[in-house]
Amino acid sequence: MNCRVCDSTDLEPAIDLGLQPWANHFLKPEEVGTEPVYPLRVVFCQGCHTAQLDYTVKKEVMFSDHTYLSGITQSLSDHFKGIAHEVDQRFFRDRTFKRVLEIGSNDGTQLKHFQRLGYDVLGVESSRPTAELANAAGVPTVHEFFNLDLVERLGREFDVINASGVFFHLEELHSVAEGIRRGLADGGVFVVQFLYMKQIVRNLAFDQIYHEHLLYYNLETIEVLLRRHGLRLFDAYLSPIHGGSVIAFVTKDPTVPQTDRLGAMRAAEEREQSNSLETYRRFAGRVEGLKRENLDYLAGKKAAGKRIFGFGAPVKGNTLINYFGIGPETLECLVERNELRRGLYSPGKHIPLRIESELPEPPDVYYVLAWNFRDEILRRNQALIERGVEFYFPIQPVMD
């Protein structure tokens, strides 16, 4: 294959998580055992240093009918509200007419916060049921994949283009990047929010590697892509959302000054050798230690007669349970709040999903797959904790 960013053929294997199902393919009962599996391998480009998957599950398979909803989690909505206010106050507070487009807008949670600030909004969402939910909630949403062709058909420009947690998903990477450049008005800002590979490595958050995530960016590597399309990163900072995400600000204007904090983040990447093949190979070895630690913990609880449920059914949780080999003999069920996942089973290990509000009794232990929302989960479940229910977090992020 060629590098997804720079087209180099000089790619080296870095992380191999084996054959895994597409992790967002939650199964209907009649589908259990029929789901395909695909290689889940990260390779490292010697040309531009981008970490990326070497196998692509087609976007039409992964994103046309997925069940993820942004609005389920309060802390994510709060984060989106903060982003909308930050962008508005920093760049557009004096504008009377302002326009925002969101790529992969999901159920419209982010755009609702822009609407409340007076923006004309447009979402682009590939999942039909999710786009329908957004439109029903009053968020104008186009049911399509975002790319250059769509931008040309829209024939509009936007003051803000936002991509939250989707810029590393892109099969049509260069068409999307060019579409952003074409669709961004003069003086406009592209806000890209992405999982930070430097932080994934630090936190051993290997479960954030799955087939939807084709690319794993650090600042150095995303800048290679942006420069190729006449775009320029001028500011960035690390947010705690999802265990460590970069919020980055991009312009078409080469005269916009770059911030000191962006320079400091670049320097930290260089100092810590964040963009080296050896760093990724050491990371893969450390994941094996994390696997042993978690399996020992679960085995001990089962030997003590404890009932264990999985808390949450995030997509990344399926990477973890499939790679660790954790099945229904260990986790009786995965407990969810998302009604779209009622009656489904996890891909690969076939653990049944249950709706949280319908549980007759809690387990002795919750094994928290949605570990990136730790604070909200602990706050919302204080009554269970006081009753003695244990919440175990397999991954415990640390912020810089």
DRENLUMFI-803394 format. One line per 10 residues: for each residue x, z, y negated of C-alpha. Coordinates in pm, whole numbers, plus 50000, padded with zeros to 5 digits. Example, Ala and Ser with C-alpha at 12.3 -4.5 7.8 and 13.67 -1.06 7.14 Angstrom:
<pts>
51230,50780,50450 | 51367,50714,50106;
</pts>
This chain:
<pts>
50000,50000,50000 | 50094,49978,49632 | 50099,50280,49404 | 49758,50320,49244 | 49918,50377,48903 | 50233,50164,48874 | 50202,49918,49169 | 50532,50026,49328 | 50563,49995,49706 | 50820,50278,49724;
50592,50551,49861 | 50704,50850,50065 | 50486,51079,50284 | 50445,51423,50130 | 50142,51613,50269 | 49948,51538,50589 | 49617,51719,50651 | 49531,51513,50959 | 49215,51319,51037 | 48919,51459,50845;
48561,51353,50770 | 48460,51265,50418 | 48413,51620,50297 | 48098,51563,50090 | 47911,51410,50384 | 47689,51706,50462 | 47504,51611,50777 | 47139,51590,50870 | 47072,51735,51218 | 47054,51388,51374;
47391,51296,51222 | 47587,51586,51369 | 47878,51456,51573 | 47849,51096,51452 | 48046,51128,51127 | 48363,50917,51103 | 48703,51066,51027 | 48981,50923,50813 | 49348,51002,50745 | 49391,51265,50473;
49749,51210,50360 | 49923,51245,50024 | 50210,51011,49947 | 50456,51032,49658 | 50547,50732,49444 | 50920,50713,49383 | 50851,50483,49089 | 50616,50689,48869 | 50606,51019,49067 | 50228,51012,49117;
50091,51198,49419 | 49803,51005,49574 | 49612,50941,49895 | 49724,50649,50106 | 49375,50584,50245 | 49061,50499,50048 | 48711,50578,50163 | 48504,50326,49969 | 48340,50456,49651 | 48001,50323,49767;
48025,50558,50067 | 48133,50865,49871 | 47951,50846,49539 | 47622,50661,49583 | 47417,50954,49715 | 47617,51275,49694 | 47458,51621,49665 | 47689,51798,49419 | 47517,51935,49107 | 47710,52059,48801;
47424,52273,48673 | 47418,52509,48972 | 47711,52717,48844 | 47673,52907,48519 | 48044,52939,48454 | 48084,52560,48477 | 47801,52508,48230 | 47961,52764,47999 | 48290,52575,48026 | 48117,52248,47937;
47951,52413,47639 | 48290,52528,47517 | 48434,52177,47551 | 48147,52022,47355 | 48186,52273,47072 | 48564,52234,47067 | 48546,51855,47046 | 48279,51864,46778 | 48446,52124,46558 | 48789,51976,46590;
48714,51606,46542 | 48358,51528,46433 | 48193,51822,46259 | 48142,51625,45935 | 47983,51322,46105 | 47608,51273,46075 | 47595,51014,46353 | 47818,51064,46656 | 47812,50910,47002 | 47936,51034,47337;
47957,50867,47676 | 48034,51062,47992 | 48184,50904,48303 | 48043,51062,48619 | 47789,51259,48420 | 47621,51414,48725 | 47299,51599,48635 | 47375,51584,48262 | 47497,51942,48222 | 47789,51848,47994;
47585,51599,47791 | 47307,51849,47724 | 47558,52057,47529 | 47655,51752,47322 | 47286,51675,47264 | 47234,52019,47115 | 47512,51941,46868 | 47334,51628,46750 | 47515,51361,46952 | 47361,51040,47077;
47449,51065,47448 | 47480,50830,47741 | 47571,50924,48096 | 47707,50695,48366 | 47642,50831,48714 | 47684,50652,49049 | 47458,50880,49256 | 47097,50766,49226 | 46922,51102,49290 | 47160,51279,49053;
47107,51017,48780 | 46732,51054,48828 | 46759,51431,48777 | 46951,51375,48453 | 46702,51122,48317 | 46412,51351,48407 | 46585,51626,48208 | 46603,51403,47899 | 46965,51290,47933 | 46981,50908,47917;
47181,50805,48221 | 47280,50468,48365 | 47292,50457,48744 | 47616,50259,48793 | 47987,50293,48854 | 48181,50304,48528 | 48425,50014,48483 | 48527,49748,48234 | 48237,49522,48330 | 47984,49794,48247;
48147,49861,47909 | 48129,49493,47821 | 47762,49478,47921 | 47679,49788,47719 | 47838,49631,47412 | 47872,49970,47242 | 48151,50196,47121 | 48163,50574,47140 | 48330,50844,46932 | 48383,51054,47244;
48429,50944,47602 | 48442,51235,47844 | 48558,51238,48205 | 48519,51577,48366 | 48657,51605,48718 | 48624,51234,48791 | 48940,51068,48658 | 49122,51136,48984 | 48837,50983,49187 | 48878,50627,49072;
48907,50342,49317 | 48882,50096,49025 | 49142,50291,48832 | 49273,50021,48598 | 48930,49873,48528 | 48809,50219,48430 | 49110,50288,48208 | 49069,49953,48033 | 48696,50021,47996 | 48778,50349,47822;
49009,50171,47579 | 48747,49904,47504 | 48462,50152,47469 | 48644,50402,47247 | 48569,50359,46877 | 48850,50361,46622 | 48922,50727,46553 | 48755,50818,46881 | 48882,51065,47140 | 48891,51036,47517;
48862,51383,47671 | 48991,51389,48026 | 48955,51702,48237 | 49149,51697,48562 | 49277,51926,48835 | 49640,52000,48753 | 49870,51924,49047 | 50128,52170,48917 | 49863,52441,48945 | 49740,52323,49287;
50095,52363,49416 | 50137,52703,49254 | 49807,52834,49396 | 49841,52676,49742 | 49504,52520,49665 | 49549,52249,49928 | 49171,52236,49980 | 49146,52047,49650 | 49293,51755,49842 | 49009,51549,49988;
48904,51188,50009 | 48716,51183,49679 | 49037,51287,49503 | 49251,50976,49527 | 49508,51091,49267 | 49677,51423,49182 | 49799,51421,48824 | 50058,51608,48630 | 50106,51525,48262 | 50402,51299,48334;
50205,51089,48580 | 49877,51056,48392 | 50075,50942,48088 | 50216,50651,48288 | 49861,50533,48351 | 49742,50587,47994 | 50035,50403,47838 | 49973,50106,48064 | 49632,50067,47896 | 49724,50128,47534;
49613,50491,47539 | 49817,50790,47432 | 49796,51159,47517 | 49832,51373,47203 | 49724,51721,47313 | 49655,51920,47630 | 49609,52275,47752 | 49547,52456,48079 | 49196,52590,48144 | 49110,52834,48425;
48816,52620,48540 | 48847,52519,48908 | 49158,52731,48948 | 49355,52544,48683 | 49253,52222,48511 | 49410,52034,48223 | 49191,51955,47925 | 49364,51657,47762 | 49291,51459,47448 | 49370,51088,47430;
49366,50836,47146 | 49422,50465,47084 | 49599,50546,46756 | 49981,50555,46793 | 50016,50751,46466 | 49831,51064,46580 | 50091,51344,46607 | 50146,51514,46940 | 50102,51889,46957 | 50366,52148,47032;
50167,52286,47324 | 50168,51943,47488 | 50545,51935,47450 | 50573,52282,47600 | 50367,52179,47905 | 50582,51872,47958 | 50895,52085,47938 | 50754,52329,48195 | 50690,52044,48439 | 51047,51927,48404;
51188,52278,48434 | 50989,52355,48749 | 51051,52011,48906 | 50676,51960,48932 | 50714,51585,48977 | 50955,51584,49271 | 50897,51490,49633 | 51076,51803,49753 | 50831,52023,49561 | 50540,51866,49747;
50707,51895,50085 | 50778,52265,50027 | 50413,52304,49930 | 50304,52153,50262 | 50517,52406,50448 | 50369,52697,50252 | 50018,52582,50341 | 50100,52647,50707 | 50176,53010,50621 | 49843,53038,50439;
49666,52900,50747 | 49818,53166,50974 | 49730,53441,50727 | 49366,53335,50705 | 49316,53284,51078 | 49466,53626,51148 | 49229,53785,50897 | 48921,53616,51044 | 49023,53695,51401 | 49064,54060,51309;
48717,54078,51156 | 48557,53908,51456 | 48739,54144,51694 | 48592,54433,51496 | 48242,54295,51552 | 48185,54180,51194 | 47945,53901,51102 | 48109,53645,50871 | 47932,53386,50654 | 48093,53126,50435;
48004,53171,50069 | 47933,52836,49908 | 47967,52491,50056 | 48193,52315,49807 | 48347,51986,49911 | 48693,52142,49912 | 48569,52406,50157 | 48538,52136,50422 | 48903,52043,50381 | 48990,52407,50439;
48770,52478,50740 | 48861,52150,50909 | 49235,52192,50856 | 49228,52561,50954 | 49001,52485,51251 | 48726,52731,51152 | 48392,52655,51319 | 48050,52819,51373 | 48199,53058,51629 | 48368,53224,51330;
48143,53142,51032 | 47779,53169,51134 | 47667,52967,50834 | 47760,52851,50485 | 47543,53005,50217 | 47440,52776,49931 | 47222,52782,49619 | 47190,52401,49601 | 46848,52303,49736 | 46970,51948,49805;
47173,52092,50094 | 46888,52269,50269 | 46899,52222,50648 | 47229,52034,50649 | 47552,52091,50843 | 47914,52080,50732 | 48103,51764,50831 | 48359,51808,51105 | 48290,52167,51210 | 47908,52144,51199;
47845,52485,51045 | 47479,52517,50940 | 47397,52562,50570 | 47151,52829,50457 | 46990,52885,50118 | 47111,53210,49963 | 46769,53332,49846 | 46625,53295,50198 | 46874,53513,50389 | 46703,53809,50558;
47023,54014,50556 | 47374,53963,50420 | 47675,53950,50653 | 47950,54207,50675 | 48197,53960,50522 | 48163,53663,50292 | 48453,53418,50332 | 48442,53261,49988 | 48498,52886,49999 | 48388,52853,49634;
48690,53063,49534 | 48730,52883,49200 | 48423,53069,49069 | 48554,53410,49172 | 48456,53602,48858 | 48100,53470,48854 | 48057,53534,49227 | 48179,53893,49205 | 47971,53961,48895 | 47655,53817,49051;
47699,54007,49378 | 47785,54358,49262 | 47486,54502,49447 | 47612,54359,49777 | 47965,54482,49710 | 47828,54832,49647 | 47650,54809,49984 | 47984,54740,50152 | 47976,54361,50189 | 48333,54231,50169;
48414,53916,49972 | 48735,53753,50094 | 48897,53477,49888 | 49122,53251,50098 | 49285,53115,49782 | 49352,53336,49481 | 49453,53132,49176 | 49705,53258,48925 | 49714,53113,48576 | 50032,53039,48383;
</pts>
